[in-house]
Amino acid sequence: MNLEEKLKNLPNSSGIYQYFDEFGRLLYVGKAKVLKNRVKSYFQFTPVLQPSPRLSPRITKMISETKDLKTVVTDSESDALILENSLIKQLKPKYNILLRDDKTYPYIYFDSKDEFPRFDITRKVIEGRGIKYFGPFTTGARDILNAIYDIFPLAQKKNCLGNNESCLFHQIEKCMAPCEGKITKADYMKIFNKAIEFIEDKQKILKVLELKMTEYAEEMLFEEASEIRDMMERIKSSVVTSNVDLASTESFDVFAIAHTDRRACSVRMFIRHGKVISSISNQFKFDFGFDRDEAYKRSFLASFSKDMPVISTKIYLQEDFEDSESIKNWLESSFEKKFELTVPQKGAKKRIVDLALKNAEELLKQDSSKVMIQDSIKEYFNLMRTPTRVESFDNSHLGGEYTVGAMVVSESGKLQKNDYRHYNLESKDEYSQMKEMLVRRVESFEKSSPPDLWIIDGGETLRRLAEDILTSVGVNIDVVAIAKEKIDAKAHRAKGGAKDILHFNGNEYRLNTNDPKLHFFQNLRDEVHRFVIEYHRKQKRKGDIAINLTDIKGIGEAKVKRLIDYFGTFEEMRSATEEEIAKVLNKTDDKNLITFFKEKL
């Protein structure tokens, strides 16, 4: 069935649609309340099938490339919205606006039903009818909590109240020992409610910390003073200053989006009890023109998760967008609460929305100064999209043993070390090792969205392998391989003159050694090489230790296996106490093992 026939036989129900080019590459994923009406609106059928004249230049270009169409029917528009978002995250269609939403933000919470409540941190909904949340906090949540427990003598740990005797915290006057009945519930709650005031007004925390920092400095305890200073900086970075007086204790959220020709930034501000407590932002790009509806839709889906607490159901927008009603319905079905999405026209709420927009514009300016090299790389290689987020891969082994792989990640020119990954590999040759590692990364796309670009340490053969793996699952990612120039069959590694060769789409690129584009690839290749070698040495060391353990008198392979099964890792075994090791070995073996670790490690 050709494209025109498929268009004439579209289902009259909700679902998602996918457009493909002549090579079968995914161009776009969209959702529709009624597939038949939505998809047909893109086309004009007479005198020949062509893009509708009412489309924007971006969509016109997309439809002119479309040669095939697939649809998936869903039970509701909300289901279609979720499926659309999932496919966009996993497959990175060429014309969709792409936005990473793998982040979650911490909340401080307590259970009001506890006799002596205490604060803790969560990134997801906690079961219980008495749970109260503060946040989210983009930075400084742990610092705020640490400061609260330093300022107020509350129950510090979860297990404190489970014992009937006071602990070290009471001895150092950081807890009033409710476990021993040394404070009444009424007096405890007075302290606890005061702590709530400090969480809701971070300036109060900062004043106390500033006094403490000054005291440390006067006592010449400069290291302690610098730690307090750093803690204050982290707390300050989450504070959004606002001269808008709401004259109320309302709680609501605000959304605004600023954009240029190629990039956009969305800001979500959190107003709690009349104060702006924090904000989160998402920066994203569009290589084929800005789409306001998609930008707002992606921003909402990125900012809300079923696992995250929802404190306010009132949301004020900078402007309305096409899918606002379907987003509202999705929010209500997801969280089982009534939501309000409103565009304020005047007053304090309009000024808060303007403040969010101003923040988005400022973040966009800051980002624009960092992305020139990514833009030049996109243009030079004619990549599908700007390589904002990049993953680089390498593997290492020693005679086929201790085979490991690694992935490092860069986003907007910054290394994202929390996203680095190690891989323990079973394959014996370099080609199979790279295949094993890349397949495992592809299998994780549902949990962690794919990047804009893969960099492979190797030549054209490994680059084609990576491209084939991506094509097999329908994901659109460009792949560049970087290999050392070989002189007399040996890689040329002269310092300052490393003439690396870049491979892309079957072509070789030999850039000047001082070209920033080459440095971009070299830096990421060198970082992943450092990371994988570091891990390889660690694994080899573990293996060497495992072999050496059998040299200990009285410890054979069976006991080594029991130790590994019990502790899981050599790090856990090495840091274990004599009492813990005694649960696995007898007293003599226990002492011999402890002595071995002291002498060898």
Residue pairs with C-beta under 8 A, 6 or more apart in sequence:
1 9
3 49
3 66
3 67
3 68
3 69
4 45
4 49
6 68
6 69
7 39
7 40
7 43
7 45
7 49
7 69
10 35
10 36
10 39
10 40
10 71
11 35
11 36
11 71
11 73
12 34
12 35
12 36
13 34
13 35
13 73
13 74
14 31
14 32
14 33
14 34
14 35
14 73
14 74
14 75
14 76
14 77
14 79
14 80
15 31
15 32
15 35
15 71
15 72
15 73
15 74
15 80
15 83
16 29
16 30
16 31
16 32
16 71
16 72
16 74
16 80
16 83
16 84
16 87
17 29
17 30
17 31
17 32
17 35
17 38
17 39
17 69
17 70
17 71
18 26
18 28
18 29
18 69
18 70
18 71
18 72
18 87
18 93
19 26
19 27
19 28
19 62
19 63
19 66
19 68
19 69
19 95
20 26
20 27
20 66
20 67
20 68
20 69
20 70
21 27
21 65
21 66
21 67
21 68
22 65
22 67
24 68
25 94
25 476
26 91
26 93
26 94
26 474
26 476
27 62
27 65
27 66
27 93
27 94
27 95
28 62
28 66
28 93
28 94
28 95
28 96
29 84
29 87
29 88
29 91
29 93
29 96
30 38
30 84
31 77
31 80
31 81
31 83
31 84
31 326
32 38
32 39
32 77
32 80
33 77
33 80
33 326
35 71
35 73
39 69
39 71
41 52
41 54
42 51
42 52
42 55
42 59
42 63
43 49
43 50
43 51
43 52
43 63
44 50
44 51
44 52
44 53
50 63
50 64
51 59
51 60
51 63
51 64
52 63
55 63
56 289
56 291
57 289
58 95
58 286
58 288
58 289
58 291
59 95
61 288
62 94
62 95
62 288
72 83
74 80
74 83
77 326
77 329
78 326
78 329
78 330
78 333
78 334
81 297
81 301
81 323
81 326
81 327
81 330
82 330
85 298
85 301
86 446
87 93
88 96
88 98
88 298
89 101
89 445
89 446
89 449
90 445
90 446
90 449
90 450
90 475
91 450
91 474
91 475
91 476
92 98
92 385
92 449
92 450
92 452
92 475
92 476
92 477
93 476
94 288
94 384
94 385
94 476
95 288
96 294
97 264
97 284
97 285
97 286
97 291
97 294
97 295
97 298
98 284
98 285
98 286
98 298
98 385
98 449
98 452
99 282
99 284
99 298
99 299
99 302
100 282
100 284
100 302
100 389
100 449
101 282
101 298
101 301
101 302
101 303
101 305
101 449
102 447
102 448
102 449
104 123
104 124
104 305
104 307
104 308
105 123
105 135
105 136
105 137
105 138
105 280
105 308
106 121
106 122
106 123
106 135
106 136
106 137
106 141
106 142
107 121
107 122
107 123
107 133
107 134
107 135
107 136
107 137
107 141
107 308
107 309
108 119
108 120
108 121
108 133
108 134
108 135
108 137
108 141
108 144
108 145
108 199
109 119
109 120
109 121
109 122
109 126
109 131
109 132
109 133
109 134
109 309
110 117
110 118
110 119
110 120
110 131
110 132
110 192
111 117
111 126
111 128
111 130
111 131
111 132
112 130
112 131
112 132
113 128
113 129
113 130
114 130
114 161
115 161
115 178
115 185
116 155
116 161
116 178
116 185
116 188
117 192
118 154
118 155
118 156
118 158
118 160
118 161
119 145
119 148
119 149
119 154
119 195
119 199
120 145
120 158
121 141
121 142
121 145
122 133
122 309
123 307
123 308
124 307
124 308
124 309
125 131
125 307
125 308
125 309
126 309
131 309
133 309
133 311
134 196
134 199
134 200
134 272
134 277
135 141
135 270
135 277
135 278
135 309
135 311
136 270
136 278
136 280
136 308
137 144
137 238
137 277
137 278
138 237
138 238
138 278
138 279
138 280
139 234
139 235
139 237
139 238
140 202
140 231
140 234
140 235
140 236
140 237
140 238
143 231
143 234
143 235
144 199
144 202
144 205
144 235
146 231
147 198
147 205
147 208
147 209
147 231
147 235
148 154
148 195
148 198
148 199
148 205
149 156
149 174
150 174
151 195
151 198
151 205
151 208
152 191
152 192
152 194
152 195
152 198
153 173
153 174
153 175
153 176
153 191
154 175
154 176
154 188
154 191
154 192
154 195
155 161
155 175
155 178
155 179
156 169
156 174
156 175
157 169
160 167
160 169
160 175
160 179
161 178
161 179
162 179
163 179
164 179
164 180
165 179
165 180
166 175
166 177
166 179
166 180
166 182
167 175
167 179
169 175
170 176
170 177
170 180
170 182
176 182
176 183
176 187
176 188
176 191
177 183
178 185
178 188
197 204
198 204
198 205
198 208
199 205
200 272
200 273
200 275
200 277
201 275
202 235
202 238
202 239
202 277
203 239
205 235
206 232
206 235
206 236
209 228
209 231
209 232
209 235
210 232
212 228
213 225
213 228
213 229
213 232
214 225
216 222
216 224
216 225
216 228
217 225
238 278
239 278
240 269
240 276
240 277
240 278
240 279
240 355
240 359
241 276
242 276
242 352
242 355
244 276
244 348
244 351
244 352
244 355
245 348
246 271
246 274
246 348
246 349
246 352
247 274
247 348
248 274
249 273
249 274
250 271
250 273
250 274
250 314
251 271
251 272
251 273
251 311
251 312
251 314
252 271
252 312
252 314
252 315
252 316
252 349
253 268
253 269
253 270
253 271
253 312
253 314
253 315
253 316
254 267
254 268
254 269
254 271
254 315
254 316
254 317
254 349
254 352
254 353
254 355
254 356
255 266
255 267
255 268
255 296
255 299
255 300
255 303
255 315
255 316
255 317
255 318
255 356
256 266
256 267
256 317
256 318
256 353
256 354
256 356
256 357
256 359
256 360
257 264
257 265
257 266
257 267
257 292
257 295
257 296
257 299
257 318
257 357
257 360
258 264
258 265
258 267
258 357
258 360
258 361
258 363
258 364
259 265
259 290
259 295
259 364
260 364
260 368
261 290
262 285
262 286
262 287
262 375
262 386
263 283
263 284
263 285
263 286
263 364
263 367
263 368
263 371
264 283
264 284
264 285
264 286
264 290
264 295
264 364
265 281
265 282
265 283
265 284
265 360
265 361
265 363
265 364
265 367
266 281
266 282
266 284
266 295
266 296
266 299
266 302
266 303
266 360
267 279
267 280
267 281
267 356
267 357
267 359
267 360
267 363
268 279
268 280
268 281
268 299
268 303
268 356
269 276
269 278
269 279
269 352
269 355
269 356
269 359
270 276
270 277
270 278
270 279
270 311
270 312
271 277
271 312
271 352
272 311
272 312
276 352
276 355
279 356
279 359
280 303
281 359
281 360
281 363
282 298
282 299
282 302
282 303
283 363
283 364
283 367
283 412
284 295
284 298
285 385
285 386
285 388
286 295
287 378
287 384
287 385
287 386
292 319
292 321
292 322
293 321
293 322
293 323
296 317
296 321
296 323
296 324
296 327
297 321
297 323
297 327
300 327
300 331
304 310
304 331
304 334
306 334
306 335
310 335
310 337
313 331
313 335
313 337
313 338
313 339
313 340
314 339
314 340
314 342
315 339
315 340
315 341
315 342
316 342
316 343
316 344
316 349
316 352
316 353
317 324
317 341
317 342
317 343
317 353
318 343
318 353
318 356
318 357
319 343
320 343
324 341
327 341
328 339
328 341
331 337
331 339
332 338
332 339
344 350
344 353
367 412
370 412
370 413
371 386
371 388
371 412
371 413
373 413
373 516
373 517
373 520
374 386
374 387
374 388
374 412
374 413
375 386
376 516
376 517
377 383
377 387
377 517
377 520
378 385
378 386
378 387
380 517
381 478
381 480
381 504
381 505
381 509
383 452
383 453
383 478
384 452
384 476
384 477
384 478
385 452
385 478
386 452
387 451
387 452
387 453
387 478
388 411
388 412
388 452
389 409
389 410
389 411
389 412
389 451
389 452
389 453
390 409
390 410
390 411
390 451
390 452
390 453
390 454
390 455
390 524
391 407
391 408
391 409
391 441
391 451
391 453
391 454
391 455
392 407
392 408
392 409
392 410
392 454
392 455
392 456
392 457
392 524
392 525
392 527
392 528
393 405
393 406
393 407
393 434
393 437
393 438
393 441
393 454
393 455
393 456
393 457
393 466
393 528
394 405
394 406
394 457
394 525
394 528
394 529
394 531
394 532
395 403
395 404
395 405
395 406
395 423
395 425
395 430
395 433
395 434
395 437
395 532
396 403
396 404
396 405
396 406
396 532
396 533
396 535
396 536
397 403
397 404
397 425
397 433
397 536
398 536
398 540
400 428
401 540
401 543
402 536
402 539
402 540
402 543
403 424
403 425
403 426
403 427
403 428
403 433
404 422
404 423
404 424
404 425
404 532
404 535
404 536
404 539
405 422
405 423
405 425
405 433
405 434
405 436
405 437
405 532
406 420
406 421
406 422
406 423
406 528
406 531
406 532
406 535
407 420
407 421
407 423
407 437
407 441
407 528
408 415
408 420
408 524
408 527
408 528
408 531
409 415
409 416
409 419
409 420
409 451
410 416
410 524
415 527
419 448
420 531
421 441
422 531
422 532
422 535
423 436
423 437
423 440
424 539
425 433
425 436
425 437
426 436
427 433
427 435
427 436
430 458
430 462
431 461
431 462
431 465
434 456
434 458
434 462
434 465
434 466
435 465
435 469
438 454
438 465
438 466
438 469
439 469
442 450
442 469
442 470
442 473
442 475
445 473
445 475
450 475
450 477
451 477
452 477
452 478
453 477
453 478
453 479
453 480
454 466
454 470
454 477
454 478
454 479
454 480
455 479
455 480
455 481
455 482
455 521
455 524
455 525
455 528
456 462
456 463
456 466
456 479
456 480
456 481
456 482
457 481
457 482
457 483
457 525
457 528
457 529
458 481
458 482
458 483
459 481
459 483
459 501
459 503
460 481
460 503
460 506
460 508
462 481
463 479
463 480
463 481
463 503
463 504
466 479
466 481
467 479
470 476
470 477
470 479
478 504
479 504
480 502
480 503
480 504
480 521
481 502
481 503
481 504
482 500
482 501
482 502
482 503
482 521
482 522
482 525
483 500
483 501
483 503
484 491
484 492
484 493
484 498
484 499
484 500
484 501
485 491
485 492
485 498
485 499
485 500
485 501
485 510
486 492
492 498
492 499
496 513
497 513
498 513
498 522
499 510
499 513
500 518
500 521
500 522
500 525
501 508
501 509
501 510
502 508
502 509
502 510
502 511
502 518
502 521
503 509
511 517
511 518
512 518
542 569
542 570
545 570
545 600
545 601
546 560
546 564
546 570
548 596
548 600
549 555
549 560
549 563
549 593
549 596
550 556
550 557
550 560
552 589
552 592
552 593
552 596
553 592
554 588
554 589
554 592
555 585
555 589
555 592
555 593
559 584
559 585
559 589
562 584
562 585
563 573
563 581
563 584
563 585
563 593
564 570
564 573
566 583
566 584
567 573
567 576
567 584
573 581
574 597
574 601
578 590
578 591
578 594
581 590
581 593
581 594
582 590
585 593
